[in-house]
Amino acid sequence: MLRQVTPPPRSLGIYALPPMTHNGEEIEIEGQGYVVTRLELTFKLVKGRYVRDHSRLEVQPTGRYFLNMMLDNLIHGTYVGPADCGQQD
C-alpha cells in the first residue's frame, strides 16, 4: 500500500512493486514520480512464527522531496549552492 505523506496525507492505493523497494528509491505510479521516505513492514503470528504480512510505503512527490532536502540543508548550514550567491559589491 502506498501513502503520500505530504500534507494532507492520502492513500495512493495498492500496487505491486519490486520486493526490495526501500527508502530513497524513486518509483513511478500512474505517470507521477515519487520518492520513498519510509518503509513499514507488518508481520503476523502464524503457528508460533512471525510471517511478513505486507509492506506500506510512505512517499513524497519527487519535487517536494528535493525541496524538503534543500530546506533541511539550509537549516543545518550544509547547503552548497551556486558560486555567485556570495557577497555583492
C-alpha positions as CSV (number, residue, x, y, z in Angstrom):
1,M,0.0,0.0,0.0
2,L,1.3,3.5,-0.9
3,R,0.6,6.5,1.3
4,Q,1.6,10.1,0.3
5,V,2.8,11.9,3.4
6,T,2.8,15.4,2.0
7,P,0.0,17.3,3.8
8,P,-2.7,16.3,3.8
9,P,-1.7,12.6,3.9
10,R,-3.7,10.4,1.5
11,S,-3.7,6.8,0.3
12,L,-2.5,6.2,-3.3
13,G,-3.8,2.6,-3.3
14,I,-2.2,-0.8,-3.5
15,Y,0.4,-1.5,-6.1
16,A,2.8,-4.4,-7.0
17,L,6.3,-3.1,-6.6
18,P,9.7,-4.8,-6.6
19,P,10.2,-6.6,-3.2
20,M,13.4,-4.8,-2.4
21,T,12.0,-1.3,-2.7
22,H,13.4,0.8,0.2
23,N,14.0,4.4,1.4
24,G,15.3,6.9,-1.1
25,E,14.3,5.0,-4.2
26,E,12.3,6.7,-6.9
27,I,9.2,5.0,-8.1
28,E,6.6,5.9,-10.7
29,I,2.9,5.5,-10.1
30,E,0.4,6.4,-12.9
31,G,2.9,8.7,-14.6
32,Q,3.8,10.6,-11.3
33,G,7.3,10.3,-9.8
34,Y,7.6,9.7,-6.0
35,V,10.5,9.1,-3.6
36,V,10.1,6.5,-0.8
37,T,10.6,8.2,2.6
38,R,9.6,5.3,4.8
39,L,9.1,1.6,4.6
40,E,6.9,-0.1,7.2
41,L,6.8,-3.9,7.3
42,T,3.9,-5.7,9.0
43,F,4.1,-9.2,10.4
44,K,1.5,-11.6,11.8
45,L,1.9,-14.6,14.1
46,V,1.1,-17.8,12.2
47,K,1.6,-21.2,14.0
48,G,4.0,-19.7,16.5
49,R,6.2,-17.9,13.9
50,Y,6.1,-14.4,12.6
51,V,5.4,-14.1,8.9
52,R,5.6,-11.0,6.8
53,D,2.1,-9.9,6.1
54,H,2.5,-6.7,3.9
55,S,4.5,-3.6,3.4
56,R,3.5,0.0,3.5
57,L,5.5,2.7,1.8
58,E,5.2,6.4,2.6
59,V,6.2,8.5,-0.3
60,Q,6.6,12.2,-1.3
61,P,6.3,13.6,-4.8
62,T,9.9,13.9,-6.3
63,G,9.8,17.7,-6.5
64,R,8.6,18.0,-2.9
65,Y,11.3,15.5,-1.6
66,F,14.1,17.5,-3.2
67,L,12.7,20.8,-1.9
68,N,12.5,19.4,1.6
69,M,16.0,18.1,1.4
70,M,17.3,21.5,0.2
71,L,15.4,23.3,3.1
72,D,16.8,20.8,5.6
73,N,20.3,21.5,4.3
74,L,19.7,25.3,4.6
75,I,18.6,24.9,8.2
76,H,21.6,22.8,9.1
77,G,24.0,25.1,7.3
78,T,25.2,22.4,4.8
79,Y,23.8,23.9,1.6
80,V,26.2,24.2,-1.2
81,G,24.7,26.4,-3.8
82,P,25.9,28.2,-6.9
83,A,29.2,30.2,-6.6
84,D,27.5,33.5,-7.4
85,C,25.4,33.5,-4.2
86,G,28.3,35.1,-2.3
87,Q,28.9,38.8,-1.5
88,Q,27.8,41.5,-3.8
89,D,29.8,44.7,-4.5
